[in-house]
Amino acid sequence: MSNPKTLIEFFEKEKPLVPSSPTSGNEEILSTVSYCTFVFTFTDPSESPAQRDSKRLQLSRLIAMLKSSKKPVHEKVVGPLVSMIKANLFRPLPPPTNPSAISEFLDEEDPISIFSPLWSHLQIVYEILLRLVNSTDSKILRNYMDHSFLLNLLSLFQSEDPRERESLKNVYHKIYSKFVCDRSAMRKSMTDVLLNYVFETEKHSGIADLLEIWGTIVNGFTVPLKEEHKLFLMRVLIPLHKTKGMQVYHRQLAYCISQFVQKEPMLGGVVVRGILRYWPVTNCQKEILLIGELEDLVENLDPDQYRKLALPICTQITKCINSWNSQ
């Protein structure tokens, strides 16, 4: 930052929140955006708390101006706004604070949360992004939020800060709803993340959040289901039962699967067989969750399916009862 004193003076200067005319309002927004583009690391000792607070003040001023306007954001403002958003959000995420400690909590439903010091700025930037998406025509937005933008946004689900993932989830789903032409590509990108998690790394902080988005997407699928959607169930959702960290996202996973089965009950048998195939050997917490999921699925099986699956289901439950971990 070349001139902190001048910047602070600018930040602290009183400015009207409601522009007197569209032109002056746009110029005021552009002027504020230019200062918000500078990114603080919150780790550099040369950054002063006063400078950080000043930027937060300007971000707050910016969202106030956007909310006070009853008209859509002018196109001349959209480009600089998106550039500012990209500068603040698209950053290298830090490695896990303590990978060995976090791995100990893989089997917990509520894993350790790491809170980013950047959140005081990021929170408002996400609010600005959501406001921009809500109030701007999708044709204009797509000129600035291209495939690369969406991929970078998706990568932020790896953030360990649950506050960021919550804001990101709302924004990403809103973009999915609005960008009709990009829905297929966005589904594919999310699918790739889930596949990489299941079959490669088993490391990702945002699987539950992505599955929550998927739950609303599946809910909107029409019947009969397309073949690609059934393949997603069989190749992605069912294998998600096998990971060590399944407890973290099981609620969202079970909801997604229930939506499929409600739309096409015959898929219930496919899911039951898949769950039995990935049944854990020594993890009693996972077994309890899977037994509950099986119970819900069995209630909706038709008699023919149940007769075919009764023996393998009962065999597995018997093993659980006879286990040393049975309570």
For each residue, the residues with C-beta under 8 A, 3 or more apart:
1: 4 7 38 51
2:
3: 6 7
4: 1 7 8 48 51
5: 8 9
6: 3 9 10
7: 1 3 4 10 11 35 38 51 54
8: 4 5 11 12 50 51 54
9: 5 6 12 13
10: 6 7 13 35
11: 7 8 35 54 55 57 58
12: 8 9 54 57
13: 9 10
14:
15: 28 32 61
16: 19 20 28
17: 61 64 65 68
18: 65 68
19: 16 22 24 25 26 28 65 69
20: 16 24 25
21: 24 25
22: 19 25 26 71 74
23: 26 27
24: 19 20 21 27 28
25: 19 20 21 22 28 29 65 69
26: 19 22 23 29 30 74 76 77
27: 23 24 30 31
28: 15 16 19 24 25 31 32 65
29: 25 26 32 33 62 65 66 77 81
30: 26 27 33 34 76 77 80
31: 27 28 34 35
32: 15 28 29 35 36 58 61 62 65
33: 29 30 36 37 62 77 80 81 84
34: 30 31 37 80
35: 7 10 11 31 32 38 55 58
36: 32 33 55 58 59 62 84 88 125
37: 33 34 83 84 87 88
38: 1 7 35 55
39: 87 88 91
40: 44 47 51 52 55 118 121
41: 44 47 118
42: 47 52 117 118
43: 117
44: 40 41 47
45:
46:
47: 40 41 42 44 51 52
48: 4 51 52
49: 52 53
50: 8 53 54
51: 1 4 7 8 40 47 48 54 55
52: 40 42 47 48 49 55 56 120 121
53: 49 50 56 57
54: 7 8 11 12 50 51 57 58
55: 11 35 36 38 40 51 52 58 59 121
56: 52 53 59 60 120 121 124
57: 11 12 53 54 60 61
58: 11 32 35 36 54 55 61 62
59: 36 55 56 62 63 121 124 125 128
60: 56 57 63 64 124
61: 15 17 32 57 58 64 65
62: 29 32 33 36 58 59 65 66 124 128
63: 59 60 66 67 124 127 128 131
64: 17 60 61 67 68
65: 17 18 19 25 28 29 32 61 62 68 69
66: 29 62 63 69 73 128 131 132 135
67: 63 64 131
68: 17 18 64 65
69: 19 25 65 66 73
70:
71: 22 74
72: 135 136 137
73: 66 69 77 78 81 132 135 136
74: 22 26 71 77 78
75: 78 79 140
76: 26 30 79
77: 26 29 30 33 73 74 80 81
78: 73 74 75 81 82 132 136 140 141 143 144
79: 75 76 82 83 144
80: 30 33 34 77 83 84
81: 29 33 73 77 78 84 85 128 132
82: 78 79 85 86 132 144 145 149
83: 37 79 80 86 87
84: 33 36 37 80 81 87 88 125 128
85: 81 82 88 89 125 128 129 132
86: 82 83 89 90 149 152
87: 37 39 83 84 90
88: 36 37 39 84 85 91 121 122 125
89: 85 86 122 125 126 129 152 153 156
90: 86 87 152 156
91: 39 88
92:
93: 155 156 158 159 160
94: 97
95: 99
96: 99 102 114 160
97: 94 101 102 114 160
98: 101 102
99: 95 96 102 103
100: 103 104
101: 97 98 104 105 112
102: 96 97 98 99 105 106 111 112
103: 99 100 106
104: 100 101
105: 101 102 108 111 112
106: 102 103 111 244 245 248
107: 244 245 247 283 285 286
108: 105 111 247 248
109: 247 248 250
110:
111: 102 105 106 108 245 248
112: 101 102 105
113: 160 161 162
114: 96 97 160 161
115: 119 161 163
116: 119 122 159 160 161 164
117: 42 43 120
118: 40 41 42 121 122
119: 115 116 122 123 161 163 164
120: 52 56 117 123
121: 40 52 55 56 59 88 118 124 125
122: 88 89 116 118 119 125 126 164 167
123: 119 120 126 127 163 167
124: 56 59 60 62 63 121 127 128
125: 36 59 84 85 88 89 121 122 128 129
126: 89 122 123 129 130 164 167 168 171
127: 63 123 124 130 131 167
128: 59 62 63 66 81 84 85 124 125 131 132
129: 85 89 125 126 132 133 171
130: 126 127 133 134 167 170 171 174
131: 63 66 67 127 128 134 135
132: 66 73 78 81 82 85 128 129 135 136 141
133: 129 130 136 141 171 174 175 178
134: 130 131 174
135: 66 72 73 131 132
136: 72 73 78 132 133 140 141
137: 72 140 141
138: 141 142 178 179 180
139: 142 143
140: 75 78 136 137 143 144
141: 78 132 133 136 137 138 144 145 178 179
142: 138 139 145 146 179 181 182
143: 78 139 140
144: 78 79 82 140 141 149
145: 82 141 142 149 150 175 179
146: 142 149 150
147: 150 151 182 185
148: 151 152
149: 82 86 144 145 146 152 153
150: 145 146 147 153 154 175 182 185 186 189
151: 147 148 154 155 189
152: 86 89 90 148 149 155 156
153: 89 149 150 156 168 171 172 175
154: 150 151 157 172 186 189 190 193
155: 93 151 152 158
156: 89 90 93 152 153 159 164 165 168
157: 154 165 168 169 172 193 204 205 206 209 210
158: 93 155 204 205 206
159: 93 116 156 164 165 168 205 206
160: 93 96 97 113 114 116 205
161: 113 114 115 116 119 164 165
162: 113 165 166
163: 115 119 123 166 167
164: 116 119 122 126 156 159 161 167 168
165: 156 157 159 161 162 168 169 205 206 209
166: 162 163 169 170 209
167: 122 123 126 127 130 163 164 170 171
168: 126 153 156 157 159 164 165 171 172 206 209
169: 157 165 166 172 173 209 212 213
170: 130 166 167 173 174
171: 126 129 130 133 153 167 168 174 175
172: 153 154 157 168 169 175 176 186 213
173: 169 170 176 177 213 216
174: 130 133 134 170 171 177 178
175: 133 145 150 153 171 172 178 179 182 186
176: 172 173 179 182 183 186 213 217
177: 173 174
178: 133 138 141 174 175
179: 138 141 142 145 175 176 182 183 186
180: 138 183
181: 142
182: 142 147 150 175 176 179 185 186
183: 176 179 180 186 187
184: 187 188
185: 147 150 182 188 189
186: 150 154 172 175 176 179 182 183 189 190
187: 183 184 190 191 217 232
188: 184 185 191 192
189: 150 151 154 185 186 192 193
190: 154 186 187 193 194 210 213 214
191: 187 188 194 195 232 236
192: 188 189 195 196
193: 154 157 189 190 196 197 204 210
194: 190 191 197 198 207 210 211 236 240
195: 191 192 198 199 200 235 236
196: 192 193 199 200 201 204
197: 193 194 200 201 202 203 204 207 240 243
198: 194 195 202 236 239 240 242 243
199: 195 196 239
200: 195 196 197
201: 196 197 204
202: 197 198 243 244 245
203: 197
204: 157 158 193 196 197 201 207
205: 157 158 159 160 165
206: 157 158 159 165 168 209 210
207: 194 197 204 210 211 240 245 248 249
208: 211 212 248 249 251 252
209: 157 165 166 168 169 206 212 213
210: 157 190 193 194 206 207 213 214
211: 194 207 208 214 215 240 249 252 253 255 256
212: 169 208 209 215 216 252
213: 169 172 173 176 190 209 210 216 217
214: 190 210 211 217 218 252 256
215: 211 212 218 219 252 255 256 259
216: 173 212 213 219 220
217: 176 187 213 214 220 221
218: 214 215 221 229 256 259 260
219: 215 216 259
220: 216 217
221: 217 218 225 226 229 259 263
222: 225
223: 263 264
224: 264
225: 221 222 229 230 260 263 264
226: 221 229 230
227: 230 231
228: 231 232
229: 218 221 225 226 232 233 260
230: 225 226 227 233 234 260 264 267
231: 227 228 234 235
232: 187 191 228 229 235 236 237
233: 229 230 236 237 238 257 260 267 270 271
234: 230 231 237 238 270 274
235: 195 231 232 238 239
236: 191 194 195 198 232 233 239 240
237: 232 233 234 240 253 256 257 260
238: 233 234 235 241 257 270 271 274 275 278
239: 198 199 235 236 242 274 278
240: 194 197 198 207 211 236 237 243 246 249 253
241: 238 246 253 274 275 278 290
242: 198 239 246 278
243: 197 198 202 240 246
244: 106 107 202 283
245: 106 107 111 202 207 248 249
246: 240 241 242 243 249 250 253 286 289
247: 107 108 109 250 285 286 289
248: 106 108 109 111 207 208 245
249: 207 208 211 240 245 246 252 253
250: 109 246 247 253 254 289 293
251: 208 254 255
252: 208 211 212 214 215 249 255 256
253: 211 237 240 241 246 249 250 256 257
254: 250 251 257 258 293 296
255: 211 215 251 252 258 259
256: 211 214 215 218 237 252 253 259 260
257: 233 237 238 253 254 260 261 271 293
258: 254 255 261 262 296
259: 215 218 219 221 255 256 262 263
260: 218 225 229 230 233 237 256 257 263 264 267 271
261: 257 258 264 265 267 268 271 297 300
262: 258 259 265 300
263: 221 223 225 259 260
264: 223 224 225 230 260 261 267
265: 261 262 268 300 301 302
266: 269 270 302 305
267: 230 233 260 261 264 270 271
268: 261 265 271 272 297 300 301 305
269: 266 272 273 301 305 308 309
270: 233 234 238 266 267 273 274
271: 233 238 257 260 261 267 268 274 275 297
272: 268 269 275 276 294 297 298 301 309 313
273: 269 270 276 277 309 312
274: 234 238 239 241 270 271 277 278
275: 238 241 271 272 278 279 290 293 294 297
276: 272 273 279 312 313 316
277: 273 274
278: 238 239 241 242 274 275
279: 275 276 287 290 316
280: 283 286 287 290
281:
282: 325
283: 107 244 280 286 287
284: 287 288 323 325 326
285: 107 247 288 289
286: 107 246 247 280 283 289 290
287: 279 280 283 284 290 291 320 323 325
288: 284 285 291 292
289: 246 247 250 285 286 292 293
290: 241 275 279 280 286 287 293 294
291: 287 288 294 295 317 320
292: 288 289 295 296
293: 250 254 257 275 289 290 296 297
294: 272 275 290 291 297 298 313
295: 291 292 298 299
296: 254 258 292 293 299 300
297: 261 268 271 272 275 293 294 300 301
298: 272 294 295 301 306 309 313
299: 295 296
300: 261 262 265 268 296 297
301: 265 268 269 272 297 298 305 306 309
302: 265 266 305 306
303: 306 307
304: 307 308
305: 266 268 269 301 302 308 309
306: 298 301 302 303 309 310
307: 303 304 310
308: 269 304 305
309: 269 272 273 298 301 305 306 312 313
310: 306 307 313 314
311: 314 315
312: 273 276 309 315 316
313: 272 276 294 298 309 310 316 317
314: 310 311 317 318
315: 311 312 318 319
316: 276 279 312 313 319 320
317: 291 313 314 320 321
318: 314 315 321 322
319: 315 316 322 323
320: 287 291 316 317 323 326
321: 317 318 326
322: 318 319 326
323: 284 287 319 320 326
324:
325: 282 284 287
326: 284 320 321 322 323
327:
